[in-house]
Amino acid sequence: MDPRFTECRGAAHPEGEPALTVTGSLVDGSAAVLLVAAPVDEARLRRWVADLSTRYGDVTPRAANGQRMWQWVRQQRMIRLTTRLEGANRMVSVSLVDGPLLDGLNRGSE
């Protein structure tokens, strides 16, 4: 295991919102990947997509294997919203990925 990596997990319970799980993968103390996940209804999913689209622009969702996915990439950083059904629940996850941080991991070893 690479000693530069650490992971932390937590949960948040914003008032009026579903409980969120949060997972952070850190490299040398900087967030490389953050994942926020929650069960949400269709209206809340539309609001999350609309909020991201307002900030980062409209994208066309892709569908595969029972999932829908929207992805925005800006300055080599990615935000991906993925939704899928798990039984009666619609699960939504938002991934935030710092491409330059991850790309820089191998620079010293090449």
C-alpha positions in Angstrom: 0.0 0.0 0.0 1.3 3.5 -0.9 1.9 5.4 2.3 0.9 8.7 0.6 -2.7 7.6 0.5 -5.2 7.9 3.4 -8.9 7.5 3.4 -11.5 9.0 5.7 -15.3 8.3 5.9 -18.1 10.2 7.5 -21.7 11.1 7.3 -23.7 14.3 7.3 -27.3 14.9 8.1 -28.3 18.3 6.6 -31.6 19.6 7.8 -34.4 18.8 5.2 -32.0 16.7 3.1 -31.2 12.9 3.0 -28.4 11.6 5.1 -25.1 11.8 3.1 -22.2 9.5 3.3 -18.8 11.1 2.5 -15.6 9.3 1.6 -12.4 11.1 1.0 -9.2 9.6 -0.6 -6.3 11.9 0.3 -2.8 12.0 -1.1 -0.3 13.6 1.2 -3.1 15.3 3.0 -4.8 16.8 -0.1 -8.2 15.5 -1.4 -7.7 13.5 -4.5 -11.1 11.9 -4.7 -14.3 12.8 -2.8 -17.4 10.8 -3.0 -20.8 12.0 -1.6 -23.7 9.5 -1.8 -27.3 9.5 -0.7 -30.7 8.0 -1.5 -32.7 10.7 -3.2 -36.0 11.0 -5.0 -36.4 12.0 -8.7 -37.1 15.7 -7.8 -34.0 16.0 -5.7 -31.9 14.3 -8.4 -33.2 16.8 -11.0 -32.3 19.7 -8.6 -28.7 18.3 -8.1 -28.2 18.0 -11.9 -29.7 21.4 -12.5 -27.4 23.0 -9.8 -24.3 21.4 -11.3 -25.4 22.3 -14.9 -26.0 25.9 -13.9 -22.5 26.1 -12.5 -20.6 24.0 -15.0 -22.8 23.9 -18.2 -25.2 21.5 -19.7 -24.1 18.0 -20.4 -25.9 15.0 -22.0 -26.4 12.1 -19.6 -25.1 8.7 -20.5 -26.9 5.5 -19.6 -25.4 2.0 -19.2 -26.0 -1.0 -17.0 -29.0 0.5 -15.3 -27.2 3.7 -14.4 -27.4 7.3 -15.6 -24.3 9.5 -15.4 -23.5 13.2 -16.0 -19.9 14.3 -16.1 -18.2 17.7 -16.1 -14.5 18.3 -16.6 -12.9 21.6 -15.9 -9.1 22.3 -15.6 -8.4 18.6 -15.4 -10.8 18.1 -12.5 -13.9 16.0 -12.9 -17.3 16.0 -11.3 -19.4 13.0 -12.0 -23.0 12.4 -10.8 -24.2 8.8 -11.1 -27.6 7.5 -10.2 -29.0 3.9 -10.0 -31.8 2.1 -8.4 -31.1 -0.1 -5.5 -34.3 -1.9 -4.7 -36.9 0.8 -4.0 -34.2 3.5 -3.5 -32.6 5.8 -6.0 -29.0 6.1 -5.0 -27.0 9.1 -6.2 -23.3 9.6 -5.9 -21.2 12.6 -6.8 -17.5 12.1 -7.4 -15.0 14.9 -7.3 -11.6 13.9 -8.8 -8.5 16.0 -8.8 -6.8 14.9 -12.0 -3.5 16.9 -11.7 -3.0 15.6 -8.1 -3.5 11.9 -9.2 -1.5 12.4 -12.4 1.4 13.8 -10.4 1.8 10.6 -8.4 4.1 8.9 -10.9 6.2 11.8 -11.9 9.0 11.1 -9.5 9.2 7.4 -10.5 9.5 7.7 -14.3 
